[in-house]
């Protein structure tokens, strides 16, 4: 009943669509079965001015940017999805070859038919985009030399005093050079989308500098906390980050950035306010040192994770001082990457001053 009263809303290029509950078909990656999903039928046909539809000598035409990794979902198994879309909307859909970045072009005799086909394609794209792992994330780097030094001291003392506690070992500690605070995650599937995200970040610079008064923020990394309700079964332990003058400027910047990226359809809102935290221990690292959680939920990605007992760590190091420094930038970080400093490679950066 709640799905009817409060349906899922999909943001596509700033337009909001309502997704009605249906029985969704399963997509088996190993069989490459990309059959037509009825989600595309859940959106009412949009007026012709909802898309950039051009009139041609033969009718009407609309070109939309789609990352090549998503072509297969529009084509479907043996072309079934494309044929069904073309049949039901009485249009023709031209898709570039797999791996070639370009535009999907929809043509038809009537502008309303083209608009309907484009809307259905965009809803399909959004549905499958949500299933893709995130590729980038907005971050504040916490890897200042002073904080790295404090972190290494924390790691050494934890292993010395709590190394015998269940699940505690060196493999679950963050890499010092990659200490960071995640603001939000992004799924950017082409160079064009990375460029768009960077341009959006640059547009946020004035807003950020209004908050910081065009000066770096003096922040401190002090104290630790965990992310679930049982300190004896913890997956993520994080350091708390705060502005030294007691203001909420860092929180304001993070929230405004999320608001901006969500409005542009580049990010999904996960909570009302960003949870400011810097991961120092994570059980995902036990199997994959380059792993990243999507957000700050209590027990994310639980499969095959071995939790650790953090009771003694919290008691002994609850107010641990990792260090203070002047934070002066926010960047779009590329997941699974490393730059010359050991931090994540940047796909875009703006400074506070």
N, C-alpha and C positions, 0 to 999 in steps of 0.2 A: 504493500500500500504506500509506503514512504517513497518507493521508487517512482510512483505516479505523482505524488504530491510534491516531491523534491527530486526531479530527474537530474541526471548528470548533465552538466553544461559543457559544451565543447567550444573553445575559443579558436576560430580560424581567421587569421588576419584581422583581428579586432571585431569580428562578427560572432555573436553568440548563438549557438545552435542547441536545441534540446534533444537529448538522446533518450528515446523511449525504450523500456525494457523489452528485449527479445531473447529468444534462445539463440545464442551465438554459436556459429559453426566452429569446429576445432581446426586448427591449422597445424599439421604435422610437418615440422621443418625437414625431417629426414626424408620424407616422401615428396617434398616440394608440392604439397597439395594446397594451392592457394585459391580455393573455390570462392565464388562470390559470397560475400557476407551481407546479410539483410540489414546490417547497420546503415548501409547507404540509403535504404528506403525510409529511414526514420526522420529524415529532414524534409520539410515542405519545400516545394520548388520556390526558389528565390526570385524576386523581380529582376528584370534584365539588367538593371543598373547595379546589381550586387557584384558583378564581375566586369572586367575590362573586355567586353565583347565588341569585336570589330565587324562592320559590314563589308562584305566582299562582293565581287561580281557573281559568285556562285551561291551566296547566302551569308552565313555568319561564322565567325571564327573567334576562338579564345585560347590563348597559350598560358599555361601555368607551370611554374617552377616546381619540379619534384626531384628529390635526390635519387640517383640511379639505383641505390640499394632498395628503394621502395617500388620500382617498376613492376617487379614480379607479383606484387599484391594487386596491381591494377590489371595485369595480364591474366593472372589466374592459371590454374592447371590446364595445360593445352589450350590456353587462350579463352577459357570459358567465361571468366569474369568480364573481360573486355567485350566479348560478343554479346553477353547479356546486357551490359550497360548500353552498348550501341543499339541493340534491338529495342530496349524499353524506352530510350530517349530519342530514338530515330536520329542518331548522330554518327559521326565517324571519329574514332579516337586514334591518333597517331602517337606512338611511343618510341623514343630513341632506342638504339641497341643497348643491351645490358652492359653497364660499365661506362657508358658514354653520358656525361652530364649534359643535359639539355632541357627542353621543355616538352611537356605533353600538350599536344594541340588537338582541340575538339572543334569539329566543323559540323554544320547542319543548316537546313533550310530555314529554320526559325530560331530567333534569338532566345526564346523561352526554353526551347529544347536544349540548346547549348548550355544555358545557365543551369538547367536541371542536371545535365551530365557532369558539369564542372563541380557543382555542389556535392554530388554523390561521390565523385573522385576525391574531393577534399575531405569528406567525412571518412572514407576508407583510409586515406593516408593518415589522418589524425589517429584513427583507431590502431593502426599498426605501428605508428610512431611511438605510441604509449608503451608498446611492448618491447621497444629497443632499449638496450642498456645505455645509461647516460655516457656521453663522450667527453664533456667538459663541465666545469663547475666554477662559479664565482667564488673567489677566495681572498682572505686576508692572510698574507704570509706571516707566520710566527717564528720563523727560523733565524731571527737575529742571533748573532754569535753569543750574546749574553744569555739568551733563552736556551740556545742549544747546550751551552755549558751547564746551565741549571738542570736541563732535562737529563743530560748524561749523569749528573750527580744523583738525580732522582732514581734513574734506572739502576745505578750501582748500589744505592742504599736499599732499594726495594729487593733486589736480588740477594743482597747480603742478609737482610732481616726477614724477608718473607718468601725467599726462594723455595722453601719447602712446602708452602701452601699449595693446595690442589690447583693444578692448571697454570701456575705461575712459572714462566721461563722466559728467556731472553727473546724468543721468536715472536712474542706478541707485542713487543714494544715498537712504537713508531720510529721511523728513521729520523734522526735529528734534523737533517737538512729539509725534510718534508713536513715539518710541523706547520699546521695551518688551521684556519677557521673556515669552514664551508658555509657560504651564504645560501647557495641554492645550486641545483644541478641542471644541466642543459643537455639536450639531444640535438647535436649539430651534425648533420649527415653529409654535408658538402662544403666546399670552400665558400660558396655563395652564402651559406647559412652562417658560417664562422664570421665572414665579413659583416653580415647583417648584425650579428650579436655584438661585434666590436664597435660598429657604428652606433648602436644603441647605448653601449657603455660610455662612449665618448660624449653622447648627448646628456648623460647623467652627471658629467663632471661639474657643471655649474651648481647643480643641486647639492652635490657632495661638498663643494667648497663653501657654499652658504652655511652648511652645518658646521664645518670645521673652522670657519673664518679664515679659510685659505692657509691653514697651518697644520703641521703634522699633529697627530693625536698621541699624547703620552699615555701609553697603556701598560698595565701590569698583568702578568700571567701568574696567578696565585690561587692555590687551593685545587682540590680534585673532587670530582663527583662521579656517580655512576648513572646508568641509564635504565635501570629496571628496578623492580621493587624488592629484590632479594640480593643483598650484598655478598652472599655466599655463592651466587650463581651469576656472575657478571660477564658480559661480552664486550662492553666498551667502557673504558675509564677515560675521563677527559679532564683537561685543565680548564679552569674558569678564567675568562678574560674580561677586564674592565678598564674603563678610562680612569686615570689616576685622580682627576679632579672630581670624581663622583657623578659626572654627567652621564646622560644616556646617548651621547653623540654617536658612538659606535653602533648602538642598537638602531638609532634613527637611520644611519647610512644603510645598514643591512636591510631594514624594512622597506626603505624607499627603493632600493635596487630591486628587491623582489617584486614590489608593486609595479615597477616599470617593466620588468621582463615578463611578468605574468600578463600585464595588459597588452603586450606586444605578441602574446602567444608563444613565447620562447621558453617559458618555464611554467611548471605546475605548482600551485600553492599547496604546501603540505601542512601548514599551521598558520595561526593568526599572526604570530611574530616569530622571527628567526631566533633559534636557540643558539646563543653565542657559546661555542665550545671548541676546544682544540684537543683532538684525540691524542692520547699518549699511550694507551694500550688498547688493543683490539684483537679479538680472537680470530678474526678473518686473516690476520697476518700469519697465523700459525701455518696455514697451508699456502698462502699466497702473499708474499711481502709487499706486492704492489696493489693489493686489494683496497677498495674504497667502499664504505657504506654509502647508500644513497642519501640518508638523512640522519636525524637524531632520534629515531624511534627506539623503543625499549629493547627489543630483541630482533633486529633486522637480519634477514638472510640466515635463519637459524639452522638450516640443513647442514649437517656434518660439522657443526661448530662445537668446540669443547670449551665450556665456560670456565672461569677461574674464580677462586675464593678471594674476594677483595676486602674481607672484614679487617684483617690486620693492616693492610695497606691504608685503608681509610682512617683507621684509628691512629696510625703512626705518622701518616703524611697528609692528613686532611687539609692542612693549611700550608703545605709546601710552597715555597717561593721560587718560581722558575726564573724570575727576572723581569725587568721593565725595559721598555725601549720606545722610540718614537715611530709609530706606524704612519706611513705616508702614501700607501697605495692600495688599490684593489685591482685584481686582475681576473681575466678569464683563463683558467688553468686547463691544460689538456690532460685528460686522464691517461694513466700508464705512460707518462713521459718524464724526462729528466733534462734539465738545462745544465749549463756549465757550472752552476753553483750547487747542483744537487736538488734544487727545487723543481717543481713542475714547469714545463715549457709554457710560455705565455702566448695566448692568441689575442691579447688585447689588454691594455693597462691604462688606468688614469691615476693621477696623483692628487693628494689632498691640498698641496700647496703649489 
